[in-house]
Amino acid sequence: MTSMPVFIIAVLAQPMLRGILPENVSTLIEKTPFALVYDLGDGAWLGQLTEAEMWSGLGQLLGWAIALCIAASRFRFETAR
């Protein structure tokens, strides 16, 4: 059950599904790591990325990585013992 939100975001990050979502939701989904990785990989594979777009996407991914590392270091599991 705990992986369901992650799976839903990963599925919604697909470009075909982003096209049918409302614009404000689509804009939010485009900033998730799933969509960023997909867009960078797809653009690089097809040769459609400019250098500025590549560095922008990598910078956003670096920001996600730093934010998630900080969040993980502050998160403490509560045991039921």
HTML snippet that shows the backbone in 3Dmol.js (N, CA, C, O; Angstrom):
<script src="https://3Dmol.org/build/3Dmol-min.js"></script>
<div id="view" style="width:600px;height:400px;position:relative"></div>
<script>
const pdb = `
ATOM      1  N   MET A   1       0.818  -1.201   0.000  1.00  0.00           N
ATOM      2  CA  MET A   1       0.000   0.000   0.000  1.00  0.00           C
ATOM      3  C   MET A   1       0.862   1.267   0.000  1.00  0.00           C
ATOM      4  O   MET A   1       0.446   2.286  -0.552  1.00  0.00           O
ATOM      5  N   THR A   2       2.034   1.226   0.597  1.00  0.00           N
ATOM      6  CA  THR A   2       2.826   2.441   0.702  1.00  0.00           C
ATOM      7  C   THR A   2       3.457   2.859  -0.610  1.00  0.00           C
ATOM      8  O   THR A   2       3.815   4.025  -0.772  1.00  0.00           O
ATOM      9  N   SER A   3       3.602   1.939  -1.551  1.00  0.00           N
ATOM     10  CA  SER A   3       4.207   2.309  -2.831  1.00  0.00           C
ATOM     11  C   SER A   3       3.179   2.830  -3.828  1.00  0.00           C
ATOM     12  O   SER A   3       3.558   3.297  -4.902  1.00  0.00           O
ATOM     13  N   MET A   4       1.907   2.764  -3.511  1.00  0.00           N
ATOM     14  CA  MET A   4       0.868   3.188  -4.451  1.00  0.00           C
ATOM     15  C   MET A   4       0.979   4.657  -4.852  1.00  0.00           C
ATOM     16  O   MET A   4       0.860   4.939  -6.044  1.00  0.00           O
ATOM     17  N   PRO A   5       1.199   5.617  -3.945  1.00  0.00           N
ATOM     18  CA  PRO A   5       1.336   7.013  -4.393  1.00  0.00           C
ATOM     19  C   PRO A   5       2.517   7.221  -5.335  1.00  0.00           C
ATOM     20  O   PRO A   5       2.421   7.989  -6.292  1.00  0.00           O
ATOM     21  N   VAL A   6       3.619   6.546  -5.071  1.00  0.00           N
ATOM     22  CA  VAL A   6       4.783   6.665  -5.948  1.00  0.00           C
ATOM     23  C   VAL A   6       4.459   6.098  -7.325  1.00  0.00           C
ATOM     24  O   VAL A   6       4.819   6.688  -8.344  1.00  0.00           O
ATOM     25  N   PHE A   7       3.786   4.963  -7.354  1.00  0.00           N
ATOM     26  CA  PHE A   7       3.414   4.338  -8.623  1.00  0.00           C
ATOM     27  C   PHE A   7       2.453   5.228  -9.411  1.00  0.00           C
ATOM     28  O   PHE A   7       2.587   5.354 -10.628  1.00  0.00           O
ATOM     29  N   ILE A   8       1.497   5.840  -8.737  1.00  0.00           N
ATOM     30  CA  ILE A   8       0.530   6.717  -9.419  1.00  0.00           C
ATOM     31  C   ILE A   8       1.242   7.922 -10.026  1.00  0.00           C
ATOM     32  O   ILE A   8       0.950   8.299 -11.161  1.00  0.00           O
ATOM     33  N   ILE A   9       2.168   8.531  -9.295  1.00  0.00           N
ATOM     34  CA  ILE A   9       2.907   9.679  -9.835  1.00  0.00           C
ATOM     35  C   ILE A   9       3.756   9.254 -11.019  1.00  0.00           C
ATOM     36  O   ILE A   9       3.850   9.983 -12.007  1.00  0.00           O
ATOM     37  N   ALA A  10       4.383   8.074 -10.932  1.00  0.00           N
ATOM     38  CA  ALA A  10       5.200   7.583 -12.042  1.00  0.00           C
ATOM     39  C   ALA A  10       4.352   7.348 -13.288  1.00  0.00           C
ATOM     40  O   ALA A  10       4.792   7.646 -14.399  1.00  0.00           O
ATOM     41  N   VAL A  11       3.159   6.823 -13.120  1.00  0.00           N
ATOM     42  CA  VAL A  11       2.278   6.587 -14.264  1.00  0.00           C
ATOM     43  C   VAL A  11       1.790   7.910 -14.846  1.00  0.00           C
ATOM     44  O   VAL A  11       1.755   8.071 -16.066  1.00  0.00           O
ATOM     45  N   LEU A  12       1.418   8.845 -14.002  1.00  0.00           N
ATOM     46  CA  LEU A  12       0.932  10.140 -14.490  1.00  0.00           C
ATOM     47  C   LEU A  12       2.026  10.966 -15.152  1.00  0.00           C
ATOM     48  O   LEU A  12       1.734  11.900 -15.898  1.00  0.00           O
ATOM     49  N   ALA A  13       3.285  10.627 -14.883  1.00  0.00           N
ATOM     50  CA  ALA A  13       4.398  11.370 -15.474  1.00  0.00           C
ATOM     51  C   ALA A  13       4.606  11.020 -16.946  1.00  0.00           C
ATOM     52  O   ALA A  13       5.366  11.700 -17.635  1.00  0.00           O
ATOM     53  N   GLN A  14       3.948   9.978 -17.438  1.00  0.00           N
ATOM     54  CA  GLN A  14       4.080   9.617 -18.845  1.00  0.00           C
ATOM     55  C   GLN A  14       3.515  10.733 -19.720  1.00  0.00           C
ATOM     56  O   GLN A  14       2.452  11.276 -19.418  1.00  0.00           O
ATOM     57  N   PRO A  15       4.213  11.077 -20.796  1.00  0.00           N
ATOM     58  CA  PRO A  15       3.787  12.210 -21.631  1.00  0.00           C
ATOM     59  C   PRO A  15       2.368  12.072 -22.200  1.00  0.00           C
ATOM     60  O   PRO A  15       1.658  13.070 -22.321  1.00  0.00           O
ATOM     61  N   MET A  16       1.954  10.863 -22.544  1.00  0.00           N
ATOM     62  CA  MET A  16       0.605  10.696 -23.099  1.00  0.00           C
ATOM     63  C   MET A  16      -0.459  11.055 -22.064  1.00  0.00           C
ATOM     64  O   MET A  16      -1.476  11.660 -22.403  1.00  0.00           O
ATOM     65  N   LEU A  17      -0.230  10.690 -20.817  1.00  0.00           N
ATOM     66  CA  LEU A  17      -1.203  11.008 -19.776  1.00  0.00           C
ATOM     67  C   LEU A  17      -1.120  12.465 -19.341  1.00  0.00           C
ATOM     68  O   LEU A  17      -2.129  13.055 -18.953  1.00  0.00           O
ATOM     69  N   ARG A  18       0.080  13.054 -19.403  1.00  0.00           N
ATOM     70  CA  ARG A  18       0.211  14.471 -19.057  1.00  0.00           C
ATOM     71  C   ARG A  18      -0.588  15.346 -20.010  1.00  0.00           C
ATOM     72  O   ARG A  18      -1.048  16.421 -19.627  1.00  0.00           O
ATOM     73  N   GLY A  19      -0.756  14.891 -21.252  1.00  0.00           N
ATOM     74  CA  GLY A  19      -1.494  15.667 -22.246  1.00  0.00           C
ATOM     75  C   GLY A  19      -2.985  15.747 -21.981  1.00  0.00           C
ATOM     76  O   GLY A  19      -3.634  16.699 -22.413  1.00  0.00           O
ATOM     77  N   ILE A  20      -3.546  14.764 -21.279  1.00  0.00           N
ATOM     78  CA  ILE A  20      -4.991  14.773 -21.033  1.00  0.00           C
ATOM     79  C   ILE A  20      -5.361  15.341 -19.661  1.00  0.00           C
ATOM     80  O   ILE A  20      -6.538  15.551 -19.367  1.00  0.00           O
ATOM     81  N   LEU A  21      -4.353  15.588 -18.828  1.00  0.00           N
ATOM     82  CA  LEU A  21      -4.617  16.165 -17.509  1.00  0.00           C
ATOM     83  C   LEU A  21      -4.868  17.667 -17.630  1.00  0.00           C
ATOM     84  O   LEU A  21      -4.431  18.294 -18.596  1.00  0.00           O
ATOM     85  N   PRO A  22      -5.573  18.249 -16.648  1.00  0.00           N
ATOM     86  CA  PRO A  22      -5.719  19.709 -16.642  1.00  0.00           C
ATOM     87  C   PRO A  22      -4.342  20.382 -16.589  1.00  0.00           C
ATOM     88  O   PRO A  22      -3.382  19.803 -16.081  1.00  0.00           O
ATOM     89  N   GLU A  23      -4.256  21.585 -17.108  1.00  0.00           N
ATOM     90  CA  GLU A  23      -2.971  22.263 -17.268  1.00  0.00           C
ATOM     91  C   GLU A  23      -2.237  22.448 -15.945  1.00  0.00           C
ATOM     92  O   GLU A  23      -1.025  22.242 -15.879  1.00  0.00           O
ATOM     93  N   ASN A  24      -2.950  22.833 -14.894  1.00  0.00           N
ATOM     94  CA  ASN A  24      -2.271  23.066 -13.617  1.00  0.00           C
ATOM     95  C   ASN A  24      -1.733  21.763 -13.018  1.00  0.00           C
ATOM     96  O   ASN A  24      -0.669  21.771 -12.399  1.00  0.00           O
ATOM     97  N   VAL A  25      -2.440  20.655 -13.189  1.00  0.00           N
ATOM     98  CA  VAL A  25      -1.960  19.362 -12.705  1.00  0.00           C
ATOM     99  C   VAL A  25      -0.787  18.893 -13.561  1.00  0.00           C
ATOM    100  O   VAL A  25       0.198  18.369 -13.039  1.00  0.00           O
ATOM    101  N   SER A  26      -0.893  19.080 -14.868  1.00  0.00           N
ATOM    102  CA  SER A  26       0.175  18.679 -15.784  1.00  0.00           C
ATOM    103  C   SER A  26       1.466  19.439 -15.486  1.00  0.00           C
ATOM    104  O   SER A  26       2.549  18.855 -15.525  1.00  0.00           O
ATOM    105  N   THR A  27       1.362  20.717 -15.193  1.00  0.00           N
ATOM    106  CA  THR A  27       2.534  21.525 -14.857  1.00  0.00           C
ATOM    107  C   THR A  27       3.196  21.013 -13.579  1.00  0.00           C
ATOM    108  O   THR A  27       4.423  20.966 -13.486  1.00  0.00           O
ATOM    109  N   LEU A  28       2.389  20.634 -12.605  1.00  0.00           N
ATOM    110  CA  LEU A  28       2.918  20.099 -11.351  1.00  0.00           C
ATOM    111  C   LEU A  28       3.596  18.748 -11.583  1.00  0.00           C
ATOM    112  O   LEU A  28       4.677  18.502 -11.048  1.00  0.00           O
ATOM    113  N   ILE A  29       2.980  17.879 -12.365  1.00  0.00           N
ATOM    114  CA  ILE A  29       3.539  16.560 -12.644  1.00  0.00           C
ATOM    115  C   ILE A  29       4.846  16.670 -13.423  1.00  0.00           C
ATOM    116  O   ILE A  29       5.745  15.851 -13.232  1.00  0.00           O
ATOM    117  N   GLU A  30       4.968  17.668 -14.299  1.00  0.00           N
ATOM    118  CA  GLU A  30       6.184  17.838 -15.097  1.00  0.00           C
ATOM    119  C   GLU A  30       7.410  18.116 -14.240  1.00  0.00           C
ATOM    120  O   GLU A  30       8.534  17.912 -14.698  1.00  0.00           O
ATOM    121  N   LYS A  31       7.224  18.569 -13.028  1.00  0.00           N
ATOM    122  CA  LYS A  31       8.349  18.905 -12.149  1.00  0.00           C
ATOM    123  C   LYS A  31       8.760  17.749 -11.246  1.00  0.00           C
ATOM    124  O   LYS A  31       9.697  17.896 -10.462  1.00  0.00           O
ATOM    125  N   THR A  32       8.085  16.597 -11.334  1.00  0.00           N
ATOM    126  CA  THR A  32       8.464  15.459 -10.508  1.00  0.00           C
ATOM    127  C   THR A  32       9.699  14.784 -11.090  1.00  0.00           C
ATOM    128  O   THR A  32       9.958  14.904 -12.287  1.00  0.00           O
ATOM    129  N   PRO A  33      10.464  14.077 -10.267  1.00  0.00           N
ATOM    130  CA  PRO A  33      11.659  13.412 -10.783  1.00  0.00           C
ATOM    131  C   PRO A  33      11.355  12.400 -11.885  1.00  0.00           C
ATOM    132  O   PRO A  33      12.161  12.221 -12.798  1.00  0.00           O
ATOM    133  N   PHE A  34      10.208  11.741 -11.808  1.00  0.00           N
ATOM    134  CA  PHE A  34       9.852  10.748 -12.818  1.00  0.00           C
ATOM    135  C   PHE A  34       9.738  11.397 -14.195  1.00  0.00           C
ATOM    136  O   PHE A  34      10.295  10.898 -15.173  1.00  0.00           O
ATOM    137  N   ALA A  35       9.019  12.503 -14.261  1.00  0.00           N
ATOM    138  CA  ALA A  35       8.833  13.188 -15.537  1.00  0.00           C
ATOM    139  C   ALA A  35      10.142  13.805 -16.021  1.00  0.00           C
ATOM    140  O   ALA A  35      10.427  13.791 -17.218  1.00  0.00           O
ATOM    141  N   LEU A  36      10.937  14.345 -15.104  1.00  0.00           N
ATOM    142  CA  LEU A  36      12.215  14.947 -15.493  1.00  0.00           C
ATOM    143  C   LEU A  36      13.151  13.908 -16.111  1.00  0.00           C
ATOM    144  O   LEU A  36      13.777  14.163 -17.140  1.00  0.00           O
ATOM    145  N   VAL A  37      13.244  12.739 -15.479  1.00  0.00           N
ATOM    146  CA  VAL A  37      14.120  11.688 -16.012  1.00  0.00           C
ATOM    147  C   VAL A  37      13.608  11.211 -17.361  1.00  0.00           C
ATOM    148  O   VAL A  37      14.391  11.017 -18.291  1.00  0.00           O
ATOM    149  N   TYR A  38      12.294  11.020 -17.474  1.00  0.00           N
ATOM    150  CA  TYR A  38      11.737  10.566 -18.750  1.00  0.00           C
ATOM    151  C   TYR A  38      12.000  11.589 -19.852  1.00  0.00           C
ATOM    152  O   TYR A  38      12.435  11.229 -20.947  1.00  0.00           O
ATOM    153  N   ASP A  39      11.741  12.847 -19.566  1.00  0.00           N
ATOM    154  CA  ASP A  39      11.929  13.888 -20.579  1.00  0.00           C
ATOM    155  C   ASP A  39      13.390  14.037 -20.983  1.00  0.00           C
ATOM    156  O   ASP A  39      13.691  14.227 -22.162  1.00  0.00           O
ATOM    157  N   LEU A  40      14.307  13.950 -20.007  1.00  0.00           N
ATOM    158  CA  LEU A  40      15.733  14.037 -20.334  1.00  0.00           C
ATOM    159  C   LEU A  40      16.174  12.846 -21.186  1.00  0.00           C
ATOM    160  O   LEU A  40      16.887  13.017 -22.175  1.00  0.00           O
ATOM    161  N   GLY A  41      15.754  11.659 -20.807  1.00  0.00           N
ATOM    162  CA  GLY A  41      16.119  10.469 -21.571  1.00  0.00           C
ATOM    163  C   GLY A  41      15.541  10.471 -22.969  1.00  0.00           C
ATOM    164  O   GLY A  41      16.228  10.142 -23.937  1.00  0.00           O
ATOM    165  N   ASP A  42      14.284  10.840 -23.071  1.00  0.00           N
ATOM    166  CA  ASP A  42      13.618  10.870 -24.371  1.00  0.00           C
ATOM    167  C   ASP A  42      14.232  11.939 -25.274  1.00  0.00           C
ATOM    168  O   ASP A  42      14.501  11.682 -26.448  1.00  0.00           O
ATOM    169  N   GLY A  43      14.450  13.121 -24.737  1.00  0.00           N
ATOM    170  CA  GLY A  43      15.028  14.198 -25.528  1.00  0.00           C
ATOM    171  C   GLY A  43      16.450  13.906 -25.972  1.00  0.00           C
ATOM    172  O   GLY A  43      16.845  14.240 -27.089  1.00  0.00           O
ATOM    173  N   ALA A  44      17.223  13.273 -25.080  1.00  0.00           N
ATOM    174  CA  ALA A  44      18.596  12.923 -25.439  1.00  0.00           C
ATOM    175  C   ALA A  44      18.630  11.818 -26.483  1.00  0.00           C
ATOM    176  O   ALA A  44      19.452  11.848 -27.399  1.00  0.00           O
ATOM    177  N   TRP A  45      17.739  10.843 -26.347  1.00  0.00           N
ATOM    178  CA  TRP A  45      17.700   9.730 -27.299  1.00  0.00           C
ATOM    179  C   TRP A  45      17.315  10.214 -28.695  1.00  0.00           C
ATOM    180  O   TRP A  45      17.879   9.767 -29.694  1.00  0.00           O
ATOM    181  N   LEU A  46      16.353  11.128 -28.752  1.00  0.00           N
ATOM    182  CA  LEU A  46      15.881  11.622 -30.046  1.00  0.00           C
ATOM    183  C   LEU A  46      16.690  12.813 -30.554  1.00  0.00           C
ATOM    184  O   LEU A  46      16.485  13.262 -31.682  1.00  0.00           O
ATOM    185  N   GLY A  47      17.598  13.323 -29.742  1.00  0.00           N
ATOM    186  CA  GLY A  47      18.422  14.456 -30.147  1.00  0.00           C
ATOM    187  C   GLY A  47      17.666  15.769 -30.197  1.00  0.00           C
ATOM    188  O   GLY A  47      18.023  16.657 -30.971  1.00  0.00           O
ATOM    189  N   GLN A  48      16.635  15.906 -29.390  1.00  0.00           N
ATOM    190  CA  GLN A  48      15.795  17.101 -29.409  1.00  0.00           C
ATOM    191  C   GLN A  48      16.082  18.054 -28.257  1.00  0.00           C
ATOM    192  O   GLN A  48      15.427  19.090 -28.137  1.00  0.00           O
ATOM    193  N   LEU A  49      17.040  17.725 -27.416  1.00  0.00           N
ATOM    194  CA  LEU A  49      17.360  18.588 -26.277  1.00  0.00           C
ATOM    195  C   LEU A  49      18.430  19.596 -26.655  1.00  0.00           C
ATOM    196  O   LEU A  49      19.431  19.253 -27.284  1.00  0.00           O
ATOM    197  N   THR A  50      18.208  20.838 -26.267  1.00  0.00           N
ATOM    198  CA  THR A  50      19.285  21.816 -26.386  1.00  0.00           C
ATOM    199  C   THR A  50      20.157  21.686 -25.141  1.00  0.00           C
ATOM    200  O   THR A  50      19.764  21.053 -24.161  1.00  0.00           O
ATOM    201  N   GLU A  51      21.321  22.279 -25.186  1.00  0.00           N
ATOM    202  CA  GLU A  51      22.218  22.199 -24.035  1.00  0.00           C
ATOM    203  C   GLU A  51      21.609  22.882 -22.814  1.00  0.00           C
ATOM    204  O   GLU A  51      21.771  22.412 -21.688  1.00  0.00           O
ATOM    205  N   ALA A  52      20.910  23.991 -23.041  1.00  0.00           N
ATOM    206  CA  ALA A  52      20.280  24.713 -21.925  1.00  0.00           C
ATOM    207  C   ALA A  52      19.179  23.864 -21.283  1.00  0.00           C
ATOM    208  O   ALA A  52      19.056  23.839 -20.059  1.00  0.00           O
ATOM    209  N   GLU A  53      18.386  23.174 -22.090  1.00  0.00           N
ATOM    210  CA  GLU A  53      17.332  22.311 -21.544  1.00  0.00           C
ATOM    211  C   GLU A  53      17.927  21.147 -20.755  1.00  0.00           C
ATOM    212  O   GLU A  53      17.398  20.751 -19.716  1.00  0.00           O
ATOM    213  N   MET A  54      19.025  20.609 -21.260  1.00  0.00           N
ATOM    214  CA  MET A  54      19.673  19.504 -20.573  1.00  0.00           C
ATOM    215  C   MET A  54      20.169  19.948 -19.198  1.00  0.00           C
ATOM    216  O   MET A  54      19.912  19.274 -18.201  1.00  0.00           O
ATOM    217  N   TRP A  55      20.879  21.078 -19.135  1.00  0.00           N
ATOM    218  CA  TRP A  55      21.403  21.551 -17.857  1.00  0.00           C
ATOM    219  C   TRP A  55      20.289  21.968 -16.907  1.00  0.00           C
ATOM    220  O   TRP A  55      20.409  21.789 -15.695  1.00  0.00           O
ATOM    221  N   SER A  56      19.203  22.522 -17.448  1.00  0.00           N
ATOM    222  CA  SER A  56      18.066  22.883 -16.611  1.00  0.00           C
ATOM    223  C   SER A  56      17.447  21.637 -15.974  1.00  0.00           C
ATOM    224  O   SER A  56      17.159  21.624 -14.777  1.00  0.00           O
ATOM    225  N   GLY A  57      17.248  20.606 -16.768  1.00  0.00           N
ATOM    226  CA  GLY A  57      16.687  19.356 -16.248  1.00  0.00           C
ATOM    227  C   GLY A  57      17.594  18.696 -15.236  1.00  0.00           C
ATOM    228  O   GLY A  57      17.127  18.204 -14.209  1.00  0.00           O
ATOM    229  N   LEU A  58      18.899  18.680 -15.517  1.00  0.00           N
ATOM    230  CA  LEU A  58      19.845  18.091 -14.567  1.00  0.00           C
ATOM    231  C   LEU A  58      19.912  18.895 -13.273  1.00  0.00           C
ATOM    232  O   LEU A  58      20.068  18.324 -12.194  1.00  0.00           O
ATOM    233  N   GLY A  59      19.794  20.212 -13.375  1.00  0.00           N
ATOM    234  CA  GLY A  59      19.770  21.055 -12.176  1.00  0.00           C
ATOM    235  C   GLY A  59      18.546  20.790 -11.321  1.00  0.00           C
ATOM    236  O   GLY A  59      18.635  20.748 -10.094  1.00  0.00           O
ATOM    237  N   GLN A  60      17.400  20.609 -11.970  1.00  0.00           N
ATOM    238  CA  GLN A  60      16.182  20.295 -11.230  1.00  0.00           C
ATOM    239  C   GLN A  60      16.293  18.928 -10.556  1.00  0.00           C
ATOM    240  O   GLN A  60      15.850  18.760  -9.420  1.00  0.00           O
ATOM    241  N   LEU A  61      16.882  17.953 -11.248  1.00  0.00           N
ATOM    242  CA  LEU A  61      17.081  16.640 -10.642  1.00  0.00           C
ATOM    243  C   LEU A  61      18.046  16.706  -9.467  1.00  0.00           C
ATOM    244  O   LEU A  61      17.848  16.023  -8.462  1.00  0.00           O
ATOM    245  N   LEU A  62      19.080  17.516  -9.584  1.00  0.00           N
ATOM    246  CA  LEU A  62      20.011  17.697  -8.474  1.00  0.00           C
ATOM    247  C   LEU A  62      19.298  18.323  -7.281  1.00  0.00           C
ATOM    248  O   LEU A  62      19.540  17.938  -6.137  1.00  0.00           O
ATOM    249  N   GLY A  63      18.425  19.284  -7.546  1.00  0.00           N
ATOM    250  CA  GLY A  63      17.635  19.884  -6.473  1.00  0.00           C
ATOM    251  C   GLY A  63      16.755  18.867  -5.769  1.00  0.00           C
ATOM    252  O   GLY A  63      16.656  18.871  -4.542  1.00  0.00           O
ATOM    253  N   TRP A  64      16.111  17.991  -6.543  1.00  0.00           N
ATOM    254  CA  TRP A  64      15.296  16.924  -5.967  1.00  0.00           C
ATOM    255  C   TRP A  64      16.161  15.999  -5.120  1.00  0.00           C
ATOM    256  O   TRP A  64      15.774  15.625  -4.013  1.00  0.00           O
ATOM    257  N   ALA A  65      17.333  15.629  -5.638  1.00  0.00           N
ATOM    258  CA  ALA A  65      18.204  14.709  -4.907  1.00  0.00           C
ATOM    259  C   ALA A  65      18.639  15.310  -3.576  1.00  0.00           C
ATOM    260  O   ALA A  65      18.632  14.624  -2.554  1.00  0.00           O
ATOM    261  N   ILE A  66      19.015  16.573  -3.580  1.00  0.00           N
ATOM    262  CA  ILE A  66      19.442  17.236  -2.341  1.00  0.00           C
ATOM    263  C   ILE A  66      18.282  17.333  -1.357  1.00  0.00           C
ATOM    264  O   ILE A  66      18.440  17.038  -0.172  1.00  0.00           O
ATOM    265  N   ALA A  67      17.113  17.748  -1.850  1.00  0.00           N
ATOM    266  CA  ALA A  67      15.941  17.882  -0.971  1.00  0.00           C
ATOM    267  C   ALA A  67      15.538  16.540  -0.367  1.00  0.00           C
ATOM    268  O   ALA A  67      15.200  16.467   0.815  1.00  0.00           O
ATOM    269  N   LEU A  68      15.572  15.484  -1.169  1.00  0.00           N
ATOM    270  CA  LEU A  68      15.175  14.170  -0.654  1.00  0.00           C
ATOM    271  C   LEU A  68      16.218  13.591   0.298  1.00  0.00           C
ATOM    272  O   LEU A  68      15.863  12.883   1.240  1.00  0.00           O
ATOM    273  N   CYS A  69      17.491  13.880   0.070  1.00  0.00           N
ATOM    274  CA  CYS A  69      18.528  13.434   1.010  1.00  0.00           C
ATOM    275  C   CYS A  69      18.375  14.136   2.355  1.00  0.00           C
ATOM    276  O   CYS A  69      18.520  13.505   3.402  1.00  0.00           O
ATOM    277  N   ILE A  70      18.086  15.420   2.336  1.00  0.00           N
ATOM    278  CA  ILE A  70      17.862  16.158   3.580  1.00  0.00           C
ATOM    279  C   ILE A  70      16.627  15.627   4.298  1.00  0.00           C
ATOM    280  O   ILE A  70      16.646  15.434   5.513  1.00  0.00           O
ATOM    281  N   ALA A  71      15.548  15.389   3.540  1.00  0.00           N
ATOM    282  CA  ALA A  71      14.323  14.866   4.152  1.00  0.00           C
ATOM    283  C   ALA A  71      14.562  13.472   4.745  1.00  0.00           C
ATOM    284  O   ALA A  71      14.074  13.169   5.834  1.00  0.00           O
ATOM    285  N   ALA A  72      15.305  12.634   4.035  1.00  0.00           N
ATOM    286  CA  ALA A  72      15.569  11.279   4.533  1.00  0.00           C
ATOM    287  C   ALA A  72      16.440  11.300   5.784  1.00  0.00           C
ATOM    288  O   ALA A  72      16.269  10.459   6.666  1.00  0.00           O
ATOM    289  N   SER A  73      17.361  12.240   5.873  1.00  0.00           N
ATOM    290  CA  SER A  73      18.227  12.290   7.056  1.00  0.00           C
ATOM    291  C   SER A  73      17.469  12.766   8.287  1.00  0.00           C
ATOM    292  O   SER A  73      17.873  12.469   9.411  1.00  0.00           O
ATOM    293  N   ARG A  74      16.391  13.490   8.097  1.00  0.00           N
ATOM    294  CA  ARG A  74      15.606  13.983   9.231  1.00  0.00           C
ATOM    295  C   ARG A  74      14.447  13.084   9.596  1.00  0.00           C
ATOM    296  O   ARG A  74      13.826  13.271  10.642  1.00  0.00           O
ATOM    297  N   PHE A  75      14.141  12.109   8.750  1.00  0.00           N
ATOM    298  CA  PHE A  75      13.017  11.218   8.989  1.00  0.00           C
ATOM    299  C   PHE A  75      13.415  10.127   9.967  1.00  0.00           C
ATOM    300  O   PHE A  75      14.470   9.510   9.817  1.00  0.00           O
ATOM    301  N   ARG A  76      12.590   9.889  10.952  1.00  0.00           N
ATOM    302  CA  ARG A  76      12.851   8.840  11.935  1.00  0.00           C
ATOM    303  C   ARG A  76      11.661   7.886  11.952  1.00  0.00           C
ATOM    304  O   ARG A  76      10.506   8.305  12.025  1.00  0.00           O
ATOM    305  N   PHE A  77      11.975   6.594  11.883  1.00  0.00           N
ATOM    306  CA  PHE A  77      10.921   5.589  11.937  1.00  0.00           C
ATOM    307  C   PHE A  77      10.482   5.398  13.369  1.00  0.00           C
ATOM    308  O   PHE A  77      11.306   5.340  14.282  1.00  0.00           O
ATOM    309  N   GLU A  78       9.174   5.300  13.563  1.00  0.00           N
ATOM    310  CA  GLU A  78       8.606   5.012  14.866  1.00  0.00           C
ATOM    311  C   GLU A  78       8.264   3.534  14.903  1.00  0.00           C
ATOM    312  O   GLU A  78       7.486   3.053  14.080  1.00  0.00           O
ATOM    313  N   THR A  79       8.831   2.826  15.835  1.00  0.00           N
ATOM    314  CA  THR A  79       8.519   1.399  15.952  1.00  0.00           C
ATOM    315  C   THR A  79       7.311   1.231  16.849  1.00  0.00           C
ATOM    316  O   THR A  79       7.030   2.086  17.689  1.00  0.00           O
ATOM    317  N   ALA A  80       6.602   0.139  16.675  1.00  0.00           N
ATOM    318  CA  ALA A  80       5.394  -0.130  17.470  1.00  0.00           C
ATOM    319  C   ALA A  80       5.713  -0.928  18.726  1.00  0.00           C
ATOM    320  O   ALA A  80       4.809  -1.511  19.325  1.00  0.00           O
ATOM    321  N   ARG A  81       6.942  -0.967  19.128  1.00  0.00           N
ATOM    322  CA  ARG A  81       7.321  -1.739  20.307  1.00  0.00           C
ATOM    323  C   ARG A  81       7.092  -0.971  21.569  1.00  0.00           C
ATOM    324  O   ARG A  81       7.360  -1.478  22.658  1.00  0.00           O
TER     325      ARG A  81
END
`;
const viewer = $3Dmol.createViewer("view");
viewer.addModel(pdb, "pdb");
viewer.setStyle({}, {cartoon: {color: "spectrum"}});
viewer.zoomTo();
viewer.render();
</script>
